[in-house]
């Protein structure tokens, strides 16, 4: 590959993490050549390294050199000692070594969830006096000594309020105030949890992980049949055939899976059928005849091609877009003035202390701008936070959480702001399962609503989907693509959720996600395209219009030891001829 082509591929693959400066681009190019990596391989290794070790996912020259020293030192020694007759290690082996070194690294923990077997269940003696100090939301909290706490001081940040990204029609954006008018302060906004009519919203007391292997297999097979048959109908492909030997062109469907445990490889892609279509049998899927594709484990596809020998299906056409239509006819916008929404994602305190200063700053912003809705997405008591992970907290996790929510709700009293809490399986006090049940609070608040993860909200006719799980990062590690260079990779990753009608279409899931597949089938579907979709990720923040939906990654309100970003939105009343998504203006703001 020539240098210009490699540089273009690097820019495309690293778009998720920010634009590459010239020196950084040259360093990336050097590492690709030295370690026999493709641009996508290097981008994936950077994503894993930065998410586990750095406060920021933005690639810099110093950070790349640090990754090279830490993760590639052994690899350099191996390359130096390789004889000409020895085959060069493949990127799959390189990724395996990287995963092993990350697991053994003492630095893991900025966004990764530690093992919960002890920290999740241990409870410290109750001491109410210390609880009051911890939950005062001030900088008076004594924090554990950490290497970085003296280097970074949240209160000394200079970019607070900076607009990082703006989105929307220019005329609407110019007129947007992102602040509710005083005359509008008495309007009461109604928020409902959308359900498909077949199941109710997930209960705080739901039982989970009781399903046996047979029920899990049944759920997975049902998903393959539902999405596969939908693709056949949508693209008028006719009736499906099994994977048996055939001389002519055949049409079928199935789930993408890998022949190996490692990342999906073009030479080892399998198509696994449902119990109804193939009795669960699989066949090797040959995609070499396609000019471009983007597949990942768990993706349900329809395919047309040939299977002349019965053991290798040669694809001629691949169909992956099973996205539904827009909001159903029964969901009608009812708001007459601009609707203001603020969305922030945890962790809500920096890694070095439990002062929750970033959350306090967010509450100040909300009391000044008075949005109709404040959506707070966990984790709140992050199990990977240093003071939580080493169990130095003096209080019960759930007691700490209850007091934390009280400190959020008290300043908002009387402002008529609806607060929505979306849970996270990374919360030390909550259930480690996905889908995640809503928080269960002992104290009730009239303007507070706890929902599950994921959820689709109906806010006066505006449909908004939200999750706390970093599905974009997980997909970025597993997706296998070809012929997509120069395209918008982050849009493609986000579109997989809509195209697969699921908040978590990846199977098997990431190692820190524990899925109950019966609950996933009931509560994690996206059977219509919402107006707005919130997909928090450690990848770079963005606001994009994808498949008729405004997809937003607000990133996180803290990133390790420094402040992060949040999102504010203003939605104008729908005009009769347009989509409600066209009325959305939004900005990503520095806390």
N, C-alpha and C positions, 0 to 999 in steps of 0.2 A: 504494500500500500504506500503511495507517495505521501509526502509530508502534508501537502495541502488537503488531501482527502482525510488523513488522520486528524488534522486540526479541526476540520469541519465536523467530523464525527465526535470529537471531544467536546466541542462547543454544544452540540446537540444533546449529548448524553449528560453533560454537567449543567444543563439548563435548570434542572431541578434544584440545584444548590446555589445558583447565581451565575452571573457572567464571569468568564475567566479573563483575568488580566494577562498581558502578553508574557510576563515572566512565569506566571502560573501555568499558562498553556504550554510553554516550552518545557517546563518541568514535567507536566503530564505526558507530553510526547516522549520525553527522555525515558520515563518510567515504563511506558508501553513497549518501547523498543528493547529496553534492558531486561524486562521480566516477561517478555513474550505475551503481552496482554492486549486485548482489543480495547477500544475506547469504552465500551459498555462494561467490560470486566473491571476496568479501573474505576469507573463511576460507581459500580456496585460495591467495590471494596472500600472506596471512600465513604459511601453512605453508611456501611456497617461500622467503620472506624470512627467517623465523626459523631454518629448517634450514641456510641458507647463511651467515647473519651473526651469529647469537646463540648463546650458550651454553645458552639455555633456550627452549623453545617456548611458555612461559606468556605470554599477552599482557598487557602492562602499558601504562599511559598513556604513559610515556616511550618505550617500545619502538615503540608505534604511531605516535607523533609522529616518531620516527627513521625509520621506514619511509616515512611520508608525505613527509618532507623528501628522502629518498634516491630513492624510487621514483616518487613522484607529482609531483615539482617540475615536470618538463616537461609533465606532463598538466595541471597547474594553469594553466600559461601558455597551453596550447592552448585550454582551456576559456574563459579570459579573453578570448581573441581570436576566439572562434567567433561568426560572424554568425548571425542567426536562421534563415537559409535553409540553413545547413550542418547536416548530420545529426550528432547526438551520437555519439561513438565508442562502439562496443559493448564489452562485457566481453571478448569474444574478442580485439579489438585491444588492449585494455588489458593482457590477459595476455601478448600477444606482446611488447609493449614492456617489460613487467616481466621476462620471460625474457631479453630482450636486455640489460637493464641489470644483471641478476644475473650474466650471463655475463661482462660487462665489469667487474664489481666486484672490487677487490683484496681484499675481505674474504671472498670465497668460500673455503671450505675447512674449516669446522668438521666437517661431516659429508659434504661432497661429495668425491668422489675426483678428484684432479687428473689431467691428462693424463699417461699413463705412458710415452710414447715415449722419454723420456730417463731419468726418475727410476727407472723400473722396471728398466732394464738396466744403468745405471752401477754400478760397484763401486768403493768406496774402498779405498785400500791397507790391508792387514791390520796391525793394531797390537793385540796381545793385552793389553798393559797397560791400554789405554784400555777395552777390552771388559770387563775385570773391574770397572773403576770404573762403567761404564754399567749393568752387570747386578747391582750390589750391592743393588738395590732400596732405596736410601736416598736421603736428601735431599742427599747430598754431590755429586750429579752437577752439573756445570756446565751450565747451560742457556743457550740463545740469548736475548739480550735481547729482550723483547716488551713491548708496551704494557701488557698486562693482568697480567703476572706479578707486579707489585708490588701490584696491586689485590686479587688473590685469592690466598690462601694455603691450600692444601688442609689443612695441619696445624692451621689455626686454625678449622676448621669446628665448629659447635656443635650440629648436629643429627644426629650419627652415631648409628646404631641406631634412629632414629625410624621407627615403623611408619606407612607412608603408606596402605596398603590392606590389609584383611583379607578373606578369603573362606573360606566353608565353612559347614557345618551348625553351629549355635551350640554344641551340646553337644560336638562334636568340637573346635571351635575353643577352647573353654574349657579342655579337657583337653590340648591340644597343647603340647608342650615345645620342639619344633623342635631337639631335641638327642638324640642316640643314647644309650641306656642303656649303662653300662659292661659289663653282662653280655652285651650284644648286639654288642660291638666285634669279636668274632671271626667273625661271620657274613659269609660271602663271597657277594656279590651278583653274579649273572650278567647280563651285558648282551649282547644280540644285535641285529644290524641286521636289521630286518624287510625281507623282499623278497617280491614278489608271486608268486614261484615261477617266473617267466619270465626274470628277469634277476638277476644277482648285484649286490651292492653296488658302487658306483662305485670303480674302482681308482685308487690314487695315480698310476699311470703311464698312465692312459687318454689316448688320442689325441682331440683335439677340433678343431673348426673345419675339418674336412676335408670336410664335407658340401656338396654343390653345390646350386644353386637348386632343382633338381628334387626332391632328397631333402627339403629344407626344406618345399617346397610339399606334398609327400606326407605329411610329419608333421603339418602343420597341417590338411590335409584329413582325415586319419585321426582327429584329435582331434575335429573337427566331427561326423564320422559317429558316433564312439563315444558322445560326450556327447548328441548329438541323438537318436540311437536309444534311448539309455537314458531320456531324458525322455519319449519317446513311450510306452515300456513302463511307466514308473513311473506316469504319469497316464492310462494306457489311452486314448491319443489316436488309435490306429489307424495306418494307413499314411500315409507322407508324400507330398506332391505337389511338383512342381517349381514354379518361380516364374512360370509362364506365366499368361496371361490366363484368368480363370475367373469365371463368373457366380455360383456358389454359395460356401458356406463351405468353405474348404480348411484343411488342417493341413500344416505344414512345419517345418523347422528350419534353423538357420544360425548364423553368427558375426556378432556386432555389430561394425561398423566405421564409420569416419567418412568422409564425402565430402571432408573437408578435413584438412590436416595438424594444425591446432590442436585444442584440446580438443573432445570430442564435443558436438555441438549438436543439440537436439531437431529442428531443421528439416533436418538433414543426416545422419541416421542411415541406414546401409545394412545390409541383411541379406545376407551373403555365404554362398553354399552350398558344399558340398563338391564334389569332382570327380565323385563317384558320383551325387549328387542333381541338381546343376544345371550340371555341367561347370565349376564355379568361378564361375558368373555371380552377379551381385548384383542387388538390387532395393531401391528406397527403402522404408524402413519408417516408416509413419505411426503414432505412438503416441498421437495426440490423443484417441482414444476411451477410453483407459485412465485410471482414477481415480488410479493411482499406479504408479510403476515406478522401478527403479534399474538402469541399464545402464552398461557400460563397454566399450571396445574389446577384442576378443578373447573376450568372453563368448559362450558357446554357449547359445542359447535355442530352445525350441519355441514356435510361435505359431499361433494360429487366427485367421482373418480373411478378408478379401475382397481380390481383386485385379482389379477390374472392367476396368481399362484396360491391365493388364499392366506398368505402370511404377511403381506405388505400391501397396504392400501395406498395407492398413488393418487394423491389429491389433485384435482384439476381446478376446483373452486371450493372456497371455504367461506362459510357464512357464520358470523359471530354476533351480529347486532340484533339482540332480542329485546331491545328497549321498547317499553310500552308507549302509550299515548300520553298526552298531558293530563292535567287534573280532571277528575270525573265531573260530569255535568252537575252532580249534587253539591259540589263545592263551589259556591258563588261568593266572590268578594263582597263584603258588606261595609267596609270602611270608606268614609267619604272624604276624609282628610289624609294627609301624609302619615304613614305608619313608621315609627322610629324604633329600631331594634339595635341592641348592642350584644355582641357575642365575644366571650373570653374563655380561654381554655387553660386549664392547669398544667403543670404545678403553679400554685398561686403564691409561693414563697421561694426565695433563692435557696440554693443547696446548702448554704452555710449556716442558716438559722431558721427559727420558727416565728419570726416577727410578722410575716405576711404583709410586709410593706407594699409590695406590688398590688395586692388585693385592696389594701387601704387606699392606694392611689386610684384604683379603678372605681371604688365606691365614691370617692370625691368627684370623679368625672361624671358618674351617673347622677349624683345629686345636683350637679350643675346643669346637665343637659336634659335630664328627666325623659328618657326614652319611654315608650309604651311598654317595651319588653326587654328584660335583661336575661340573657341565656348564659349560664355558667356551666361549663363542661369540665368534669373532673379529669385528673385526680385532685382532691382537696387535701387529703392526708396521704401524700405520695409515699408509697412503701420504699421507693429508692432514695428518698430524701435522707441526707446524712444523719440527722438527729433521729429520724424514724427508723432507719435501717439498722443503726447500732443500738436501738432500744434504750436511748438515754432520755426519752420523754418520761415525765413524771405522772402522766395521767392515762386513763383508758383511752384508746383511740376513738371510740364512738362518743365518749364524753367530750373529748377535745373537739371533735367535728361538730357536735351540737352547739357548743359555745361559739365556735367559729361562724356558723350560720347565723347565730343570734347577733353577732357583731356586724354581719352583712345586712341583716334585715332591719336592725334598729335605726340606722341613719336614713333608711328609705321609708320609714313609717310616715303615712299621710301623704306621700307623693304619688300614689296611684300608679306604681310601677309593678307590673307583673314579673316575678322572678321565676325562671325555670331552671331546675337543677338536673343535669344529665350525668349519671354516675360513670365511674370508671372501675374496671376490674383491677387497676393498679392502686386503688385506695386500700390502705392498710386495715381499715375498719369494715370493709365491705366484701361482698361475695366475689370470689375469683372465678368467674364464669362469663361466657359470652353466648347469647345476649345476657346483659346484666340487669337484674331487677332494680327498681327505683330505690332511692334512699328511703329509710324509714325513720322519721323523726318523732321524738317523744312530744315535742312542742309543735303546735300547729300555728301557721301564719296565714292570714286571709289572702295575701297576695303571692304566696309561694306555692309552686307546683313541682312535685318530683315526678320525673318520667324515667322510663327505662333507656338503656343503650342497646340498640339504636331506637329512635322514635321518629315518626313523622307527625309534625304539629300542624293543626289547622288554626291559624291566627286570623280571625275575622275573614276567612276565605283565602288567605295566603298560606300555601302549603310549604313547609320547611322541614327537611329531613336533617337529622343530626346524629352523629356517633362520636364516641371518644376514642375508638380503636384506630390505630395508625395503619389502616389498610393500604394506603398509598406507599408507605415505606416497605411494607411486606411484599406488595406486588412488584415494586421496583427491583427487589432482590431476586424474584422468581420469574419474571417475564422473559420470554425468549422471542426476539424479533429479528426480522430480516427485511431489507429494502425500505426501512422507515427512516433512514438518515435524513437529517434536515427537517424532519417533522417535529411537532410539538409533543414531546414524550409525556410531559406531565398531564396534558389534556387527554392523551391516550390512556394513561393509567387511570385517571378519574372516570373516563367513559366506560371502563370495564364494569364499574358498579351499576351504571344505568343499563348497559348492554346485557348484563347477566341478571338484572332485576334482583340484586342482592347487595346488602351492606358489607358482606364478607364472602365473596365468591371463591376465595383461595382454598384449595384442598390438596394436600394436608395443610393445616393452618401453620402460622408462625409458631415457633416453639414456646413463646410466652403467652399464647392465646389458647384458652381451654374452652372448647365449644361443646354445648349441649345441642345435638343436632335436631332434636324434636323442637326445642325452643327456637333454634335458628329457622326452621321451616315455618314456624308460626309467627315469629316476631321480627325477622330481619329481612323481609322481602321489600322490594321496591317495584310494585306492580303497576305504578304509573309514574310519570316524570314530575317530581315536585317543582315548584317555582324556584326554590333555593335548596341547595344541599351543602351542609357544613361537614367537611372532612378534615379534621385537625391532623396535622402531621409534623414530624420533625424536619421534613423537607421544607424548602423555601416557600414562604407565603405566596398566595396568588388569588386572583379573582378571575374566573373565566366563564364564558358562555359555552356550554357543551350540551349538545342534543336538546336544546330548548330549555335548559336549566342553568341557573347561575350557581356555579360550583365555587366554594370558598374554602381556602385553607388559611385561617387566621394565624396560624402557627401557635405559639404558646406565650402566655403572659410573662413567663420567666424562662430563661434558657441557661440552666446551670447556675452560675453566679451573677448573671447580668439580667437586666430587664428585657422583655420581648415585645410582642405586639398583640393587638386585639382588633376586632372589626366593628365598624358601625355602619348601619344601613338606614336608608330612607326610601320608602316605597310609596310612590304616588298612586292615587286612585286609578284603576284600570280604565283605559279608553276603550270604547266599544269595539274598535277594529283591531286591537292589538292584544298581545299576550301580557299577562301580569308580570312576567319575567322582564319584559321590556321597560317596565316602570321602576325597576330597581336601580338605585345608585348606592355605591358602597365604597368604603375606604379602609385600608389597613393602617393602623395608627400605632406609633411607639408609645408604650406606657410611660 
